[in-house]
Amino acid sequence: MLPTMVDVVVVGGGNAALCAALSAAEQQASVLVLERAPESEAGGNSRFTAGAIRCVYDGVDDLRALMPDLSEEMIKITDFGRYGEDQFFDDMGRVTEYRADPDMVELLVRRSRETLRWMRGKGVRFAPIYGRQAFKVDGRFKFWGGLTVEAVGGGPGLVTALTEAAQKNGVTVAYGARALGLVADDAGVQGVRVKQAGKTREVRCKAVVLAAGGFQANTEWRTRYLGPGWDLAKVRGTRFNTGDGIRMALEVGALPWGNWSGCHAVGWDRNAPPFGDLAVGDNFQKHSYPFSIMLNARGERFVDEGADFRNYTYAKYGRVILSQPGQFAWQVFDKKVLHLLRDEYRIRQVTKVSAPTLEELVQKLEDVDPVQALATIKAYNEAVRREVPFNPNVKDGRGTVGLAIPKSNWANTIEEPPFEAYAVTCGVTFTFGGVKVTTDAQVVDTEGEAIAGLYAAGEMVGGIFYFNYPGGTGLMAGAVFGKIAGASAGRAATRANR
């Protein structure tokens, strides 16, 4: 049975929501989390992630603070490098084309390290992302792309750890509880209307944190805001992120903010289900494309697969794939790089073909012009700068010469059998548009004033990401702004109780 009154209500059940709940509880506030999904599907998009999280670190000592069980043996054979605030700022500016809100970015970057340490103190465990972010070359690993840390157990492990921490700290989590609207008047937000088990009731509170995700699972909203064709995209994560939190905020006057026509969208198995499958998790993604060439239905390349590290291109290439004829592409590899393919290429539910010759391979590429595909591969092979050594851990400059669409790095010829190809389409992760918040994570209205009692965090905060996204920044932003929102809401509630 839902309580009729608490200090803080958090709408959502993922990383941002649970961080907000924990942070509000630190302010001695009573906290209720409303998770729309049943417990078996709880955790929002966070549960579908691989758990990678981008943070500032100045060297191995910072990493040891997060991962105290990091062994001396692994430290000796690993170049962790550093990822300083300057690098994080540069990455956020570059990939968002310098449109990201500078105040939001400053909070994200400067609080990333302390927020992860806070999460560690709550019981979340972290580990280095070997295999996905560092390849072993000449007996040594080297991390690249500014992404080094993941939650143990991936997204499911992160959600489980945060949920257990929340419950240990007195937070009540209600499952199957869909927030329908906010209870608000001229004095601000004072509660939430909730439907659970077929009954609608009001829960009164001193403050609300909205952390209910974007609108990526809402086909109508995707088409309305992202544009024609986006109704055809797959949804990588939860089926419950239909924009409820954003809608509720807008209904009480919140200011729409950020890149409403933009989203995080990746290469996703062509035959994956319409929404994420928790049994498969993040493994429908296909992120080893920098070592491939990608062919569309015409048998042509359409993008520079090696323009940058995967971390800085994967979130925008889904849009490019969606714009191809038939909304799909094939990633083509030869034997030389098969050992570098990520684990998601080895799952049972994969759309894959293989062949001992290129002539046989192109005939197996469903819905592709085989004659043009073979010609494209041969032209690409001729253009590869073979004299430049291949190194998967750095932008190696091993590119092509003379092609209309170059490949800038990691350009291996496709000539050594066996050959493998994987079919991908577009998978939407989350939408970039949301509502405007202050640096205290308080929601701002269309008059530019903060809405009393209303805070927001996670995917529904607008102004952080535009066009693209550095890998691992979504979980980090969710945690940073969840912690800020929870603390602000908790303080507001405890002030009201005095």
C-alpha positions as CSV (number, residue, x, y, z in Angstrom):
1,M,0.0,0.0,0.0
2,L,1.4,3.4,-1.0
3,P,1.8,5.9,1.8
4,T,-0.4,9.0,1.7
5,M,2.4,11.4,2.6
6,V,6.2,11.4,2.5
7,D,8.9,14.1,2.3
8,V,10.2,13.3,-1.2
9,V,8.8,11.3,-4.0
10,V,11.2,10.2,-6.8
11,V,9.5,9.2,-10.1
12,G,11.6,6.6,-11.8
13,G,13.6,3.5,-10.9
14,G,17.0,3.7,-12.7
15,N,20.4,5.0,-11.9
16,A,19.4,8.7,-11.7
17,A,16.3,8.0,-9.6
18,L,18.0,5.7,-7.1
19,C,20.9,8.2,-6.7
20,A,18.4,10.9,-6.1
21,A,16.6,8.7,-3.5
22,L,19.8,7.9,-1.7
23,S,20.9,11.6,-1.7
24,A,17.5,12.7,-0.4
25,A,17.6,10.1,2.4
26,E,21.0,11.6,3.5
27,Q,19.1,14.8,4.3
28,Q,16.9,12.9,6.8
29,A,14.0,13.0,4.4
30,S,11.5,10.1,4.1
31,V,11.6,9.0,0.5
32,L,9.2,7.0,-1.8
33,V,10.4,5.8,-5.2
34,L,7.7,5.2,-7.8
35,E,8.8,2.6,-10.4
36,R,6.3,2.2,-13.3
37,A,7.7,-1.2,-14.3
38,P,7.0,-4.4,-12.3
39,E,9.9,-5.5,-10.2
40,S,11.0,-8.1,-12.8
41,E,11.6,-5.2,-15.3
42,A,12.6,-2.5,-12.9
43,G,15.6,-0.2,-13.4
44,G,14.8,1.8,-16.4
45,N,17.3,2.1,-19.2
46,S,20.1,1.7,-16.6
47,R,19.4,-2.0,-16.4
48,F,20.0,-2.4,-20.1
49,T,23.4,-0.7,-20.2
50,A,26.8,-2.4,-20.0
51,G,27.4,-0.2,-17.0
52,A,30.3,1.9,-18.5
53,I,30.6,5.2,-16.7
54,R,32.9,8.1,-17.7
55,C,34.7,10.0,-14.9
56,V,37.7,12.1,-14.3
57,Y,40.8,10.4,-12.9
58,D,44.3,11.6,-12.6
59,G,46.0,8.2,-12.6
60,V,45.9,4.8,-11.1
61,D,45.6,6.0,-7.5
62,D,42.2,7.6,-8.4
63,L,41.1,4.3,-9.9
64,R,42.3,2.3,-6.9
65,A,40.0,4.5,-4.7
66,L,37.1,3.2,-6.8
67,M,38.5,-0.3,-7.3
68,P,40.5,-1.3,-4.2
69,D,40.8,-4.9,-5.4
70,L,42.7,-3.9,-8.5
71,S,45.7,-6.1,-8.4
72,E,49.4,-5.1,-8.7
73,E,49.8,-7.6,-11.5
74,M,47.1,-6.0,-13.6
75,I,48.5,-2.5,-12.9
76,K,51.9,-3.6,-14.1
77,I,50.6,-4.7,-17.5
78,T,48.1,-1.8,-18.0
79,D,48.5,1.7,-19.2
80,F,45.5,3.4,-17.6
81,G,46.7,6.9,-18.5
82,R,44.7,9.8,-17.1
83,Y,41.4,11.4,-18.0
84,G,41.6,14.9,-16.6
85,E,38.9,17.5,-16.4
86,D,40.4,19.3,-19.4
87,Q,40.0,16.2,-21.5
88,F,36.4,15.6,-20.3
89,F,35.5,19.3,-21.1
90,D,37.1,19.0,-24.5
91,D,35.2,15.8,-25.3
92,M,31.9,17.3,-24.2
93,G,32.4,20.4,-26.3
94,R,33.6,18.6,-29.4
95,V,31.0,15.9,-29.7
96,T,28.1,18.3,-28.8
97,E,29.4,20.9,-31.3
98,Y,29.8,23.3,-28.3
99,R,26.1,23.6,-27.8
100,A,26.0,21.8,-24.4
101,D,25.0,24.1,-21.5
102,P,28.3,25.1,-19.9
103,D,26.9,25.2,-16.3
104,M,25.5,21.7,-16.7
105,V,28.8,20.4,-18.2
106,E,30.8,22.0,-15.5
107,L,28.8,20.2,-12.8
108,L,29.0,16.9,-14.8
109,V,32.8,17.1,-15.2
110,R,33.8,18.5,-11.8
111,R,31.6,16.3,-9.8
112,S,32.1,13.1,-11.7
113,R,35.0,11.7,-9.5
114,E,33.4,12.6,-6.2
115,T,30.0,11.2,-7.2
116,L,31.6,7.8,-8.1
117,R,33.4,7.7,-4.8
118,W,30.0,8.5,-3.1
119,M,28.4,5.6,-5.0
120,R,31.3,3.3,-4.0
121,G,30.6,4.3,-0.4
122,K,27.0,3.2,-0.9
123,G,28.1,-0.2,-2.0
124,V,28.4,0.1,-5.8
125,R,31.4,-1.8,-7.0
126,F,33.5,-0.9,-10.1
127,A,36.0,-2.6,-12.3
128,P,38.2,-1.6,-15.3
129,I,36.6,-2.3,-18.8
130,Y,39.2,-4.7,-20.1
131,G,38.3,-6.2,-23.5
132,R,36.0,-3.4,-24.5
133,Q,38.2,-0.4,-23.9
134,A,41.7,-1.8,-23.9
135,F,43.2,-4.4,-26.2
136,K,46.4,-6.4,-25.3
137,V,49.2,-5.3,-27.7
138,D,52.7,-6.7,-27.1
139,G,51.7,-8.0,-23.7
140,R,50.3,-4.7,-22.5
141,F,46.8,-3.1,-22.2
142,K,46.2,0.5,-23.0
143,F,42.9,2.2,-22.2
144,W,41.6,4.6,-24.8
145,G,38.8,7.0,-25.4
146,G,38.5,8.3,-21.8
147,L,36.3,5.4,-20.7
148,T,37.9,3.1,-18.1
149,V,35.4,2.3,-15.4
150,E,32.2,0.1,-15.4
151,A,29.9,-1.1,-12.7
152,V,30.4,-4.7,-11.6
153,G,27.6,-6.7,-13.1
154,G,27.0,-4.1,-15.8
155,G,23.6,-2.2,-15.8
156,P,21.8,-5.0,-13.9
157,G,24.5,-5.0,-11.2
158,L,24.4,-1.2,-10.9
159,V,20.6,-1.2,-10.4
160,T,20.7,-4.0,-7.9
161,A,23.5,-2.4,-5.9
162,L,21.7,1.0,-5.8
163,T,18.3,-0.6,-5.0
164,E,19.8,-2.5,-2.1
165,A,21.6,0.7,-0.9
166,A,18.3,2.7,-1.1
167,Q,16.4,0.1,0.9
168,K,19.1,-0.1,3.5
169,N,18.8,3.6,3.9
170,G,15.1,3.6,4.5
171,V,13.8,4.3,1.0
172,T,10.5,2.7,0.0
173,V,10.4,1.4,-3.5
174,A,7.0,0.9,-5.0
175,Y,6.8,-1.3,-8.2
176,G,4.1,-1.2,-10.8
177,A,3.4,2.4,-9.7
178,R,2.8,4.7,-12.6
179,A,3.0,8.4,-11.9
180,L,0.1,10.1,-13.9
181,G,0.5,13.7,-13.0
182,L,1.7,16.2,-10.4
183,V,-0.4,17.8,-7.7
184,A,0.4,21.4,-8.0
185,D,-0.9,24.9,-7.4
186,D,0.5,28.5,-7.3
187,A,2.6,27.5,-4.3
188,G,4.4,24.7,-6.3
189,V,4.4,21.0,-6.5
190,Q,2.9,19.2,-3.5
191,G,2.3,15.6,-4.6
192,V,1.9,13.0,-7.3
193,R,-1.1,11.2,-8.7
194,V,-0.2,7.5,-8.9
195,K,-1.9,4.5,-10.4
196,Q,-1.0,1.1,-8.9
197,A,-2.9,-2.2,-9.2
198,G,-5.7,-0.5,-11.0
199,K,-6.3,2.2,-8.4
200,T,-5.4,5.9,-8.6
201,R,-4.5,7.8,-5.5
202,E,-2.6,10.9,-4.5
203,V,0.7,10.8,-2.5
204,R,1.4,14.2,-0.9
205,C,5.0,15.3,-0.4
206,K,7.2,18.4,0.1
207,A,9.2,17.8,-3.1
208,V,9.2,15.6,-6.2
209,V,12.2,14.5,-8.2
210,L,11.4,13.4,-11.8
211,A,13.8,10.9,-13.1
212,A,11.6,8.9,-15.4
213,G,13.8,8.8,-18.6
214,G,13.2,10.2,-22.0
215,F,10.5,9.5,-24.6
216,Q,12.4,6.9,-26.8
217,A,9.8,4.2,-26.2
218,N,7.0,6.5,-27.4
219,T,6.6,5.9,-31.1
220,E,4.4,8.9,-31.6
221,W,6.7,11.3,-29.8
222,R,9.8,9.9,-31.6
223,T,8.1,10.6,-35.0
224,R,6.8,14.0,-33.8
225,Y,10.1,15.3,-32.4
226,L,12.9,13.2,-34.0
227,G,11.3,13.2,-37.4
228,P,9.9,10.9,-40.1
229,G,11.3,7.4,-40.1
230,W,12.0,7.3,-36.4
231,D,8.9,5.2,-35.8
232,L,10.9,2.5,-37.6
233,A,13.8,2.5,-35.1
234,K,14.3,-0.2,-32.5
235,V,14.3,0.8,-28.8
236,R,17.4,-0.5,-27.0
237,G,16.1,-0.3,-23.5
238,T,12.9,-0.3,-21.4
239,R,9.5,-0.1,-22.9
240,F,8.4,2.1,-20.1
241,N,10.3,5.3,-21.0
242,T,7.4,7.0,-22.9
243,G,8.0,10.5,-21.7
244,D,5.7,10.5,-18.7
245,G,8.1,12.6,-16.5
246,I,8.6,15.2,-19.2
247,R,4.9,15.4,-19.9
248,M,4.1,15.9,-16.2
249,A,6.7,18.6,-15.9
250,L,5.4,20.4,-19.0
251,E,1.8,20.2,-17.7
252,V,2.8,22.4,-14.7
253,G,4.7,24.9,-16.9
254,A,8.2,23.5,-17.2
255,L,10.4,25.0,-19.9
256,P,11.2,22.5,-22.7
257,W,15.0,22.5,-23.2
258,G,17.8,20.9,-25.2
259,N,18.1,18.9,-28.4
260,W,14.5,17.7,-28.9
261,S,15.2,16.5,-32.4
262,G,18.3,14.5,-31.2
263,C,18.9,11.2,-29.5
264,H,21.5,8.6,-28.7
265,A,21.2,6.0,-31.4
266,V,23.5,3.1,-32.3
267,G,24.0,0.2,-34.5
268,W,21.7,-2.6,-33.2
269,D,21.0,-6.1,-34.5
270,R,18.7,-5.8,-37.5
271,N,16.4,-8.6,-36.2
272,A,16.3,-7.5,-32.5
273,P,12.9,-7.2,-30.9
274,P,11.1,-3.8,-30.9
275,F,12.2,-3.1,-27.3
276,G,15.1,-4.3,-25.1
277,D,15.2,-7.9,-23.9
278,L,16.6,-8.2,-20.4
279,A,17.8,-11.7,-21.1
280,V,20.1,-10.3,-23.8
281,G,20.7,-6.9,-22.2
282,D,23.0,-4.7,-24.2
283,N,24.3,-7.4,-26.5
284,F,22.2,-6.6,-29.5
285,Q,24.6,-3.6,-30.0
286,K,27.3,-4.1,-32.6
287,H,30.2,-1.7,-31.7
288,S,33.3,-3.2,-33.3
289,Y,32.4,-1.4,-36.6
290,P,35.7,0.7,-36.5
291,F,37.4,-2.5,-37.6
292,S,34.9,-3.2,-40.4
293,I,33.5,-1.5,-43.4
294,M,29.7,-1.0,-43.5
295,L,27.7,-1.5,-46.6
296,N,24.2,-0.4,-47.3
297,A,21.5,-1.9,-49.6
298,R,23.2,-0.5,-52.6
299,G,26.4,-2.2,-51.7
300,E,28.1,1.1,-50.9
301,R,30.0,2.5,-47.9
302,F,28.2,5.5,-46.4
303,V,30.3,6.6,-43.4
304,D,33.9,6.8,-42.1
305,E,33.9,3.8,-39.8
306,G,37.3,4.8,-38.4
307,A,36.7,8.6,-37.9
308,D,37.3,8.3,-34.2
309,F,37.2,5.9,-31.3
310,R,33.9,4.1,-31.0
311,N,33.1,6.1,-27.8
312,Y,32.8,9.3,-29.9
313,T,30.9,8.0,-32.9
314,Y,28.6,5.1,-31.9
315,A,25.8,7.3,-30.5
316,K,25.4,9.2,-33.7
317,Y,25.9,6.4,-36.3
318,G,22.6,4.8,-35.5
319,R,20.9,7.9,-37.1
320,V,23.1,7.4,-40.2
321,I,22.1,3.8,-40.5
322,L,18.5,4.7,-40.1
323,S,18.8,7.0,-43.1
324,Q,20.1,4.3,-45.4
325,P,17.7,2.4,-47.8
326,G,15.8,-0.1,-45.8
327,Q,17.1,1.3,-42.5
328,F,20.0,-1.3,-42.3
329,A,23.6,-2.0,-43.0
330,W,26.1,-4.9,-42.9
331,Q,29.3,-4.7,-41.0
332,V,32.0,-6.7,-42.9
333,F,35.1,-8.2,-41.3
334,D,37.9,-10.5,-42.3
335,K,40.0,-13.0,-40.2
336,K,42.6,-10.4,-39.2
337,V,40.3,-8.6,-36.8
338,L,37.8,-11.3,-35.7
339,H,39.7,-11.8,-32.4
340,L,39.0,-8.1,-31.6
341,L,35.2,-8.3,-31.9
342,R,33.3,-7.5,-28.7
343,D,31.4,-10.2,-26.8
344,E,28.1,-9.1,-28.3
345,Y,29.1,-10.6,-31.7
346,R,29.1,-14.1,-30.2
347,I,25.6,-14.2,-28.8
348,R,23.1,-16.7,-30.1
349,Q,20.6,-14.1,-31.2
350,V,22.7,-12.5,-33.9
351,T,22.1,-11.8,-37.6
352,K,25.4,-13.1,-39.1
353,V,26.7,-14.6,-42.3
354,S,30.1,-16.0,-43.1
355,A,31.9,-17.3,-46.2
356,P,35.3,-18.5,-47.4
357,T,35.4,-16.1,-50.3
358,L,34.2,-12.5,-50.9
359,E,32.2,-13.7,-53.9
360,E,30.2,-16.0,-51.7
361,L,29.9,-13.5,-48.8
362,V,28.3,-10.8,-50.9
363,Q,25.7,-13.2,-52.2
364,K,24.7,-13.9,-48.5
365,L,24.2,-10.2,-47.6
366,E,20.5,-10.2,-47.5
367,D,18.9,-7.2,-49.4
368,V,22.2,-6.0,-50.7
369,D,23.3,-5.5,-54.3
370,P,26.0,-8.2,-54.5
371,V,27.8,-6.8,-57.6
372,Q,28.3,-3.4,-56.2
373,A,29.2,-4.8,-52.8
374,L,32.0,-6.8,-54.2
375,A,33.2,-3.8,-56.2
376,T,33.1,-1.6,-53.1
377,I,35.2,-4.1,-51.1
378,K,37.8,-4.4,-53.8
379,A,38.1,-0.7,-54.3
380,Y,38.4,-0.3,-50.5
381,N,41.2,-2.9,-50.4
382,E,43.1,-1.1,-53.1
383,A,42.9,2.2,-51.2
384,V,44.2,1.0,-47.8
385,R,47.5,2.4,-46.7
386,R,49.2,-0.9,-46.0
387,E,52.5,0.7,-45.0
388,V,51.0,2.2,-41.8
389,P,51.0,-0.3,-38.9
390,F,47.6,-1.3,-37.4
391,N,47.1,-0.6,-33.7
392,P,43.6,-0.9,-32.2
393,N,44.5,1.0,-29.0
394,V,45.3,4.3,-30.7
395,K,44.0,6.3,-33.6
396,D,46.7,4.7,-35.8
397,G,46.3,6.8,-39.0
398,R,46.0,3.6,-41.1
399,G,43.5,5.0,-43.5
400,T,42.6,5.0,-47.1
401,V,43.6,7.1,-50.1
402,G,41.4,8.3,-52.9
403,L,38.0,7.1,-51.7
404,A,35.0,9.4,-51.8
405,I,34.2,8.3,-48.2
406,P,37.6,7.7,-46.5
407,K,38.3,5.4,-43.6
408,S,40.6,7.4,-41.3
409,N,41.9,4.8,-38.9
410,W,42.1,1.0,-38.5
411,A,41.7,0.4,-42.2
412,N,42.6,-3.3,-42.6
413,T,42.1,-4.9,-46.0
414,I,39.2,-7.4,-46.3
415,E,41.0,-10.2,-48.1
416,E,41.9,-12.9,-45.5
417,P,39.2,-15.6,-45.0
418,P,37.0,-16.5,-43.3
419,F,34.9,-13.4,-43.9
420,E,32.0,-12.5,-41.5
421,A,29.3,-9.9,-41.8
422,Y,26.6,-8.7,-39.3
423,A,23.3,-6.9,-40.1
424,V,22.5,-3.8,-38.1
425,T,19.7,-1.3,-37.9
426,C,19.2,1.7,-35.7
427,G,18.7,1.3,-31.9
428,V,17.5,4.3,-29.9
429,T,19.0,4.5,-26.5
430,F,17.6,7.8,-25.1
431,T,16.3,11.1,-26.3
432,F,18.2,14.4,-25.7
433,G,15.3,16.8,-25.3
434,G,13.9,17.4,-21.9
435,V,13.3,20.2,-19.4
436,K,15.5,23.0,-18.1
437,V,16.9,22.8,-14.6
438,T,19.0,25.0,-12.4
439,T,22.4,24.0,-11.1
440,D,20.5,22.7,-8.0
441,A,18.5,20.5,-10.4
442,Q,15.3,22.5,-9.8
443,V,12.9,22.6,-12.8
444,V,12.5,26.0,-14.4
445,D,9.2,27.2,-15.9
446,T,8.6,29.1,-19.1
447,E,8.9,32.4,-17.3
448,G,12.4,31.5,-16.2
449,E,11.5,30.9,-12.6
450,A,12.2,27.8,-10.5
451,I,9.1,25.7,-9.8
452,A,8.9,25.2,-6.1
453,G,9.1,21.6,-5.0
454,L,10.1,20.2,-8.4
455,Y,13.4,18.7,-9.4
456,A,14.7,16.5,-12.3
457,A,17.6,14.3,-13.2
458,G,18.6,11.7,-15.8
459,E,17.6,11.5,-19.4
460,M,14.8,14.1,-19.0
461,V,17.2,16.9,-18.2
462,G,17.7,18.9,-21.4
463,G,20.7,20.9,-22.5
464,I,23.5,18.4,-21.8
465,F,23.8,16.4,-25.0
466,Y,23.4,17.7,-28.6
467,F,23.8,15.6,-31.7
468,N,26.2,13.1,-30.1
469,Y,27.5,11.8,-26.8
470,P,30.8,10.6,-25.3
471,G,30.4,6.9,-24.3
472,G,29.6,6.4,-20.6
473,T,28.4,10.0,-20.0
474,G,24.7,9.1,-19.6
475,L,25.2,7.1,-16.4
476,M,27.6,9.7,-15.1
477,A,25.2,12.5,-15.8
478,G,22.4,10.5,-14.2
479,A,24.4,9.9,-11.1
480,V,25.7,13.5,-10.8
481,F,22.4,15.2,-11.3
482,G,20.5,12.5,-9.4
483,K,22.6,13.2,-6.4
484,I,22.2,17.0,-6.8
485,A,18.4,16.7,-7.3
486,G,18.0,14.4,-4.3
487,A,20.0,16.6,-2.0
488,S,18.1,19.7,-3.1
489,A,14.7,18.0,-2.7
490,G,15.7,16.5,0.6
491,R,16.8,19.9,1.9
492,A,13.6,21.6,0.7
493,A,11.5,18.9,2.5
494,T,13.4,19.1,5.8
495,R,13.1,22.9,5.7
496,A,9.4,22.6,5.2
497,N,9.2,20.2,8.2
498,R,10.7,22.7,10.6
